[in-house]
Amino acid sequence: MNNEVVRRAMAQLAAESLPPLPDAARIWWLAEFGRRQQKRQQVARTMILTRVFTSAAVMLGACGAAVWWGVDLPSLGYLTVAALVCAGAAGARAMLAAEE
């Protein structure tokens, strides 16, 4: 009885027309493309973070150098405002690059 049920099920499966399987090379290519895309995104994120942190370090260093060299207070205020504007621009650029 069990052999007959299995035989009928196999005959029914053989009679049905199933869509052809996708090409193995295409499946591999799509998987490889996805892996490469992930690596590119990781590198892009790392580059963005590096740009933001180096920009912040340079601005802090410039402010520190100005204080060390004894720049008068109004000039230091202008330098601080300029540093904040540059930091805001760098942050906006990083956010825009992250959205791409």
N, CA, C and O atoms as a GROMACS GRO file, in nm:
protein
  400
    1MET      N    1   0.082  -0.119   0.000
    1MET     CA    2   0.000   0.000   0.000
    1MET      C    3   0.087   0.126   0.000
    1MET      O    4   0.061   0.218  -0.078
    2ASN      N    5   0.188   0.131   0.084
    2ASN     CA    6   0.273   0.249   0.092
    2ASN      C    7   0.349   0.271  -0.039
    2ASN      O    8   0.366   0.384  -0.083
    3ASN      N    9   0.394   0.162  -0.100
    3ASN     CA   10   0.466   0.176  -0.227
    3ASN      C   11   0.375   0.231  -0.336
    3ASN      O   12   0.418   0.311  -0.420
    4GLU      N   13   0.251   0.190  -0.333
    4GLU     CA   14   0.156   0.239  -0.434
    4GLU      C   15   0.129   0.388  -0.417
    4GLU      O   16   0.119   0.461  -0.516
    5VAL      N   17   0.117   0.435  -0.294
    5VAL     CA   18   0.093   0.577  -0.266
    5VAL      C   19   0.213   0.660  -0.312
    5VAL      O   20   0.198   0.765  -0.374
    6VAL      N   21   0.331   0.610  -0.281
    6VAL     CA   22   0.452   0.681  -0.321
    6VAL      C   23   0.462   0.683  -0.473
    6VAL      O   24   0.496   0.787  -0.531
    7ARG      N   25   0.433   0.572  -0.538
    7ARG     CA   26   0.442   0.564  -0.684
    7ARG      C   27   0.344   0.663  -0.749
    7ARG      O   28   0.378   0.731  -0.845
    8ARG      N   29   0.221   0.669  -0.696
    8ARG     CA   30   0.123   0.764  -0.752
    8ARG      C   31   0.167   0.909  -0.732
    8ARG      O   32   0.154   0.992  -0.822
    9ALA      N   33   0.219   0.939  -0.613
    9ALA     CA   34   0.265   1.075  -0.586
    9ALA      C   35   0.381   1.113  -0.678
    9ALA      O   36   0.387   1.225  -0.728
   10MET      N   37   0.472   1.021  -0.699
   10MET     CA   38   0.586   1.049  -0.788
   10MET      C   39   0.539   1.065  -0.932
   10MET      O   40   0.590   1.150  -1.005
   11ALA      N   41   0.443   0.984  -0.974
   11ALA     CA   42   0.390   0.997  -1.110
   11ALA      C   43   0.318   1.130  -1.128
   11ALA      O   44   0.329   1.193  -1.233
   12GLN      N   45   0.246   1.172  -1.025
   12GLN     CA   46   0.176   1.301  -1.032
   12GLN      C   47   0.277   1.416  -1.039
   12GLN      O   48   0.258   1.510  -1.116
   13LEU      N   49   0.382   1.409  -0.959
   13LEU     CA   50   0.484   1.512  -0.963
   13LEU      C   51   0.554   1.517  -1.099
   13LEU      O   52   0.584   1.624  -1.150
   14ALA      N   53   0.580   1.400  -1.156
   14ALA     CA   54   0.646   1.394  -1.286
   14ALA      C   55   0.556   1.450  -1.396
   14ALA      O   56   0.605   1.507  -1.493
   15ALA      N   57   0.426   1.435  -1.381
   15ALA     CA   58   0.332   1.481  -1.483
   15ALA      C   59   0.315   1.633  -1.479
   15ALA      O   60   0.287   1.694  -1.582
   16GLU      N   61   0.332   1.695  -1.363
   16GLU     CA   62   0.315   1.839  -1.352
   16GLU      C   63   0.432   1.911  -1.421
   16GLU      O   64   0.546   1.866  -1.415
   17SER      N   65   0.399   2.019  -1.483
   17SER     CA   66   0.506   2.097  -1.547
   17SER      C   67   0.551   2.205  -1.450
   17SER      O   68   0.473   2.294  -1.416
   18LEU      N   69   0.674   2.197  -1.407
   18LEU     CA   70   0.730   2.293  -1.314
   18LEU      C   71   0.814   2.394  -1.392
   18LEU      O   72   0.872   2.360  -1.495
   19PRO      N   73   0.821   2.517  -1.344
   19PRO     CA   74   0.904   2.615  -1.414
   19PRO      C   75   1.050   2.573  -1.406
   19PRO      O   76   1.091   2.509  -1.308
   20PRO      N   77   1.128   2.608  -1.505
   20PRO     CA   78   1.270   2.569  -1.502
   20PRO      C   79   1.344   2.642  -1.391
   20PRO      O   80   1.312   2.755  -1.356
   21LEU      N   81   1.443   2.576  -1.338
   21LEU     CA   82   1.525   2.637  -1.234
   21LEU      C   83   1.612   2.747  -1.294
   21LEU      O   84   1.653   2.737  -1.410
   22PRO      N   85   1.640   2.852  -1.217
   22PRO     CA   86   1.727   2.957  -1.270
   22PRO      C   87   1.869   2.903  -1.292
   22PRO      O   88   1.910   2.804  -1.231
   23ASP      N   89   1.940   2.970  -1.379
   23ASP     CA   90   2.075   2.929  -1.411
   23ASP      C   91   2.165   2.944  -1.288
   23ASP      O   92   2.158   3.045  -1.218
   24ALA      N   93   2.248   2.844  -1.261
   24ALA     CA   94   2.335   2.847  -1.143
   24ALA      C   95   2.436   2.962  -1.152
   24ALA      O   96   2.469   3.022  -1.050
   25ALA      N   97   2.484   2.992  -1.271
   25ALA     CA   98   2.580   3.101  -1.286
   25ALA      C   99   2.515   3.235  -1.251
   25ALA      O  100   2.579   3.322  -1.191
   26ARG      N  101   2.388   3.250  -1.287
   26ARG     CA  102   2.318   3.375  -1.254
   26ARG      C  103   2.297   3.387  -1.103
   26ARG      O  104   2.313   3.496  -1.048
   27ILE      N  105   2.262   3.279  -1.037
   27ILE     CA  106   2.245   3.281  -0.892
   27ILE      C  107   2.377   3.318  -0.825
   27ILE      O  108   2.380   3.400  -0.733
   28TRP      N  109   2.487   3.257  -0.871
   28TRP     CA  110   2.618   3.288  -0.814
   28TRP      C  111   2.653   3.434  -0.838
   28TRP      O  112   2.702   3.502  -0.748
   29TRP      N  113   2.628   3.484  -0.959
   29TRP     CA  114   2.661   3.622  -0.992
   29TRP      C  115   2.584   3.719  -0.903
   29TRP      O  116   2.642   3.816  -0.854
   30LEU      N  117   2.455   3.693  -0.882
   30LEU     CA  118   2.375   3.782  -0.797
   30LEU      C  119   2.424   3.780  -0.652
   30LEU      O  120   2.429   3.884  -0.586
   31ALA      N  121   2.461   3.661  -0.603
   31ALA     CA  122   2.513   3.652  -0.466
   31ALA      C  123   2.646   3.726  -0.454
   31ALA      O  124   2.670   3.797  -0.356
   32GLU      N  125   2.733   3.710  -0.552
   32GLU     CA  126   2.861   3.779  -0.551
   32GLU      C  127   2.843   3.930  -0.560
   32GLU      O  128   2.912   4.006  -0.492
   33PHE      N  129   2.749   3.974  -0.642
   33PHE     CA  130   2.718   4.116  -0.654
   33PHE      C  131   2.671   4.172  -0.520
   33PHE      O  132   2.712   4.281  -0.480
   34GLY      N  133   2.585   4.098  -0.450
   34GLY     CA  134   2.536   4.142  -0.319
   34GLY      C  135   2.648   4.152  -0.218
   34GLY      O  136   2.652   4.247  -0.139
   35ARG      N  137   2.740   4.055  -0.218
   35ARG     CA  138   2.854   4.061  -0.126
   35ARG      C  139   2.943   4.182  -0.154
   35ARG      O  140   2.986   4.251  -0.062
   36ARG      N  141   2.970   4.206  -0.283
   36ARG     CA  142   3.053   4.320  -0.318
   36ARG      C  143   2.985   4.452  -0.280
   36ARG      O  144   3.051   4.545  -0.235
   37GLN      N  145   2.855   4.458  -0.299
   37GLN     CA  146   2.781   4.579  -0.264
   37GLN      C  147   2.789   4.605  -0.114
   37GLN      O  148   2.805   4.719  -0.071
   38GLN      N  149   2.778   4.499  -0.033
   38GLN     CA  150   2.790   4.514   0.112
   38GLN      C  151   2.928   4.565   0.151
   38GLN      O  152   2.940   4.652   0.237
   39LYS      N  153   3.032   4.511   0.087
   39LYS     CA  154   3.168   4.556   0.117
   39LYS      C  155   3.186   4.703   0.081
   39LYS      O  156   3.248   4.778   0.155
   40ARG      N  157   3.131   4.744  -0.035
   40ARG     CA  158   3.141   4.885  -0.074
   40ARG      C  159   3.072   4.975   0.027
   40ARG      O  160   3.123   5.082   0.061
   41GLN      N  161   2.955   4.933   0.077
   41GLN     CA  162   2.883   5.014   0.175
   41GLN      C  163   2.960   5.024   0.306
   41GLN      O  164   2.962   5.129   0.370
   42GLN      N  165   3.024   4.914   0.347
   42GLN     CA  166   3.104   4.918   0.469
   42GLN      C  167   3.223   5.014   0.454
   42GLN      O  168   3.253   5.091   0.545
   43VAL      N  169   3.288   5.009   0.339
   43VAL     CA  170   3.401   5.099   0.315
   43VAL      C  171   3.353   5.244   0.312
   43VAL      O  172   3.419   5.332   0.366
   44ALA      N  173   3.239   5.268   0.249
   44ALA     CA  174   3.186   5.405   0.242
   44ALA      C  175   3.153   5.457   0.381
   44ALA      O  176   3.184   5.572   0.412
   45ARG      N  177   3.092   5.374   0.466
   45ARG     CA  178   3.062   5.416   0.603
   45ARG      C  179   3.189   5.449   0.679
   45ARG      O  180   3.196   5.548   0.752
   46THR      N  181   3.291   5.365   0.663
   46THR     CA  182   3.418   5.389   0.731
   46THR      C  183   3.482   5.518   0.683
   46THR      O  184   3.536   5.594   0.764
   47MET      N  185   3.475   5.545   0.554
   47MET     CA  186   3.532   5.669   0.501
   47MET      C  187   3.458   5.791   0.554
   47MET      O  188   3.521   5.892   0.586
   48ILE      N  189   3.327   5.783   0.564
   48ILE     CA  190   3.248   5.895   0.616
   48ILE      C  191   3.286   5.922   0.762
   48ILE      O  192   3.309   6.037   0.800
   49LEU      N  193   3.292   5.817   0.842
   49LEU     CA  194   3.330   5.835   0.983
   49LEU      C  195   3.471   5.891   0.995
   49LEU      O  196   3.496   5.976   1.081
   50THR      N  197   3.562   5.845   0.911
   50THR     CA  198   3.698   5.896   0.915
   50THR      C  199   3.702   6.044   0.881
   50THR      O  200   3.772   6.121   0.946
   51ARG      N  201   3.626   6.085   0.780
   51ARG     CA  202   3.621   6.227   0.743
   51ARG      C  203   3.567   6.312   0.858
   51ARG      O  204   3.622   6.418   0.888
   52VAL      N  205   3.460   6.266   0.920
   52VAL     CA  206   3.399   6.343   1.029
   52VAL      C  207   3.496   6.356   1.146
   52VAL      O  208   3.515   6.465   1.200
   53PHE      N  209   3.558   6.245   1.186
   53PHE     CA  210   3.648   6.249   1.301
   53PHE      C  211   3.775   6.328   1.272
   53PHE      O  212   3.824   6.400   1.359
   54THR      N  213   3.829   6.315   1.151
   54THR     CA  214   3.949   6.394   1.121
   54THR      C  215   3.916   6.542   1.112
   54THR      O  216   3.996   6.626   1.154
   55SER      N  217   3.799   6.576   1.059
   55SER     CA  218   3.758   6.717   1.055
   55SER      C  219   3.745   6.772   1.196
   55SER      O  220   3.791   6.883   1.224
   56ALA      N  221   3.683   6.696   1.284
   56ALA     CA  222   3.668   6.740   1.423
   56ALA      C  223   3.804   6.755   1.490
   56ALA      O  224   3.826   6.850   1.565
   57ALA      N  225   3.894   6.662   1.465
   57ALA     CA  226   4.027   6.668   1.526
   57ALA      C  227   4.104   6.791   1.477
   57ALA      O  228   4.172   6.858   1.555
   58VAL      N  229   4.094   6.819   1.348
   58VAL     CA  230   4.163   6.936   1.293
   58VAL      C  231   4.107   7.065   1.353
   58VAL      O  232   4.182   7.155   1.387
   59MET      N  233   3.975   7.072   1.365
   59MET     CA  234   3.915   7.194   1.421
   59MET      C  235   3.952   7.212   1.568
   59MET      O  236   3.983   7.323   1.612
   60LEU      N  237   3.951   7.103   1.643
   60LEU     CA  238   3.992   7.113   1.784
   60LEU      C  239   4.140   7.150   1.794
   60LEU      O  240   4.179   7.229   1.881
   61GLY      N  241   4.220   7.094   1.706
   61GLY     CA  242   4.363   7.129   1.706
   61GLY      C  243   4.385   7.275   1.671
   61GLY      O  244   4.471   7.340   1.730
   62ALA      N  245   4.309   7.328   1.576
   62ALA     CA  246   4.323   7.469   1.540
   62ALA      C  247   4.284   7.559   1.657
   62ALA      O  248   4.351   7.658   1.685
   63CYS      N  249   4.176   7.524   1.725
   63CYS     CA  250   4.135   7.603   1.842
   63CYS      C  251   4.240   7.593   1.952
   63CYS      O  252   4.272   7.692   2.017
   64GLY      N  253   4.292   7.473   1.973
   64GLY     CA  254   4.396   7.456   2.075
   64GLY      C  255   4.522   7.533   2.042
   64GLY      O  256   4.585   7.592   2.131
   65ALA      N  257   4.560   7.533   1.914
   65ALA     CA  258   4.678   7.609   1.873
   65ALA      C  259   4.656   7.758   1.891
   65ALA      O  260   4.747   7.830   1.932
   66ALA      N  261   4.536   7.804   1.862
   66ALA     CA  262   4.506   7.946   1.878
   66ALA      C  263   4.516   7.985   2.025
   66ALA      O  264   4.570   8.091   2.057
   67VAL      N  265   4.466   7.902   2.114
   67VAL     CA  266   4.476   7.932   2.257
   67VAL      C  267   4.622   7.926   2.301
   67VAL      O  268   4.666   8.011   2.379
   68TRP      N  269   4.696   7.828   2.253
   68TRP     CA  270   4.836   7.812   2.291
   68TRP      C  271   4.919   7.933   2.248
   68TRP      O  272   5.007   7.978   2.321
   69TRP      N  273   4.891   7.985   2.128
   69TRP     CA  274   4.965   8.098   2.076
   69TRP      C  275   4.916   8.231   2.134
   69TRP      O  276   4.974   8.335   2.104
   70GLY      N  277   4.812   8.228   2.213
   70GLY     CA  278   4.766   8.346   2.280
   70GLY      C  279   4.686   8.441   2.191
   70GLY      O  280   4.702   8.563   2.199
   71VAL      N  281   4.600   8.385   2.107
   71VAL     CA  282   4.516   8.468   2.022
   71VAL      C  283   4.417   8.541   2.112
   71VAL      O  284   4.364   8.483   2.207
   72ASP      N  285   4.391   8.668   2.083
   72ASP     CA  286   4.300   8.745   2.166
   72ASP      C  287   4.158   8.688   2.159
   72ASP      O  288   4.124   8.615   2.066
   73LEU      N  289   4.078   8.721   2.257
   73LEU     CA  290   3.945   8.661   2.274
   73LEU      C  291   3.851   8.682   2.156
   73LEU      O  292   3.786   8.585   2.116
   74PRO      N  293   3.839   8.801   2.098
   74PRO     CA  294   3.748   8.814   1.983
   74PRO      C  295   3.788   8.726   1.865
   74PRO      O  296   3.703   8.668   1.798
   75SER      N  297   3.918   8.716   1.839
   75SER     CA  298   3.963   8.630   1.729
   75SER      C  299   3.932   8.484   1.759
   75SER      O  300   3.895   8.408   1.669
   76LEU      N  301   3.946   8.446   1.885
   76LEU     CA  302   3.914   8.309   1.925
   76LEU      C  303   3.765   8.282   1.907
   76LEU      O  304   3.726   8.171   1.870
   77GLY      N  305   3.682   8.381   1.933
   77GLY     CA  306   3.538   8.366   1.911
   77GLY      C  307   3.506   8.344   1.765
   77GLY      O  308   3.425   8.259   1.730
   78TYR      N  309   3.572   8.422   1.678
   78TYR     CA  310   3.550   8.404   1.534
   78TYR      C  311   3.598   8.266   1.489
   78TYR      O  312   3.533   8.199   1.408
   79LEU      N  313   3.711   8.224   1.543
   79LEU     CA  314   3.765   8.093   1.508
   79LEU      C  315   3.671   7.982   1.554
   79LEU      O  316   3.651   7.882   1.485
   80THR      N  317   3.613   7.999   1.672
   80THR     CA  318   3.519   7.900   1.724
   80THR      C  319   3.394   7.894   1.637
   80THR      O  320   3.345   7.785   1.606
   81VAL      N  321   3.341   8.008   1.599
   81VAL     CA  322   3.223   8.010   1.512
   81VAL      C  323   3.256   7.946   1.378
   81VAL      O  324   3.175   7.869   1.326
   82ALA      N  325   3.371   7.977   1.321
   82ALA     CA  326   3.411   7.917   1.195
   82ALA      C  327   3.425   7.766   1.208
   82ALA      O  328   3.386   7.691   1.118
   83ALA      N  329   3.481   7.721   1.321
   83ALA     CA  330   3.496   7.577   1.344
   83ALA      C  331   3.360   7.510   1.356
   83ALA      O  332   3.340   7.400   1.304
   84LEU      N  333   3.265   7.575   1.424
   84LEU     CA  334   3.131   7.518   1.436
   84LEU      C  335   3.059   7.512   1.302
   84LEU      O  336   2.989   7.415   1.273
   85VAL      N  337   3.077   7.615   1.220
   85VAL     CA  338   3.016   7.614   1.086
   85VAL      C  339   3.075   7.502   1.002
   85VAL      O  340   3.002   7.430   0.933
   86CYS      N  341   3.206   7.486   1.008
   86CYS     CA  342   3.270   7.378   0.933
   86CYS      C  343   3.226   7.241   0.985
   86CYS      O  344   3.204   7.149   0.906
   87ALA      N  345   3.212   7.228   1.116
   87ALA     CA  346   3.166   7.101   1.173
   87ALA      C  347   3.024   7.070   1.129
   87ALA      O  348   2.991   6.956   1.097
   88GLY      N  349   2.939   7.173   1.127
   88GLY     CA  350   2.801   7.153   1.080
   88GLY      C  351   2.798   7.114   0.933
   88GLY      O  352   2.720   7.027   0.894
   89ALA      N  353   2.882   7.177   0.853
   89ALA     CA  354   2.887   7.140   0.710
   89ALA      C  355   2.939   6.998   0.692
   89ALA      O  356   2.887   6.924   0.609
   90ALA      N  357   3.040   6.959   0.769
   90ALA     CA  358   3.092   6.823   0.760
   90ALA      C  359   2.986   6.722   0.804
   90ALA      O  360   2.972   6.616   0.743
   91GLY      N  361   2.914   6.754   0.910
   91GLY     CA  362   2.808   6.664   0.956
   91GLY      C  363   2.695   6.651   0.855
   91GLY      O  364   2.644   6.542   0.832
   92ALA      N  365   2.656   6.764   0.794
   92ALA     CA  366   2.551   6.758   0.692
   92ALA      C  367   2.597   6.677   0.573
   92ALA      O  368   2.521   6.599   0.516
   93ARG      N  369   2.722   6.697   0.534
   93ARG     CA  370   2.775   6.620   0.421
   93ARG      C  371   2.777   6.470   0.453
   93ARG      O  372   2.744   6.388   0.368
   94ALA      N  373   2.816   6.436   0.574
   94ALA     CA  374   2.819   6.295   0.614
   94ALA      C  375   2.680   6.235   0.613
   94ALA      O  376   2.661   6.121   0.572
   95MET      N  377   2.582   6.313   0.658
   95MET     CA  378   2.444   6.262   0.659
   95MET      C  379   2.392   6.243   0.516
   95MET      O  380   2.324   6.144   0.487
   96LEU      N  381   2.424   6.336   0.427
   96LEU     CA  382   2.381   6.322   0.289
   96LEU      C  383   2.448   6.205   0.221
   96LEU      O  384   2.386   6.134   0.142
   97ALA      N  385   2.575   6.184   0.252
   97ALA     CA  386   2.647   6.071   0.193
   97ALA      C  387   2.594   5.940   0.248
   97ALA      O  388   2.592   5.840   0.176
   98ALA      N  389   2.551   5.939   0.374
   98ALA     CA  390   2.498   5.816   0.434
   98ALA      C  391   2.364   5.778   0.372
   98ALA      O  392   2.330   5.660   0.368
   99GLU      N  393   2.287   5.876   0.323
   99GLU     CA  394   2.157   5.847   0.263
   99GLU      C  395   2.171   5.784   0.125
   99GLU      O  396   2.080   5.716   0.078
  100GLU      N  397   2.284   5.806   0.059
  100GLU     CA  398   2.304   5.749  -0.075
  100GLU      C  399   2.330   5.607  -0.064
  100GLU      O  400   2.350   5.540  -0.166
   0.00000   0.00000   0.00000
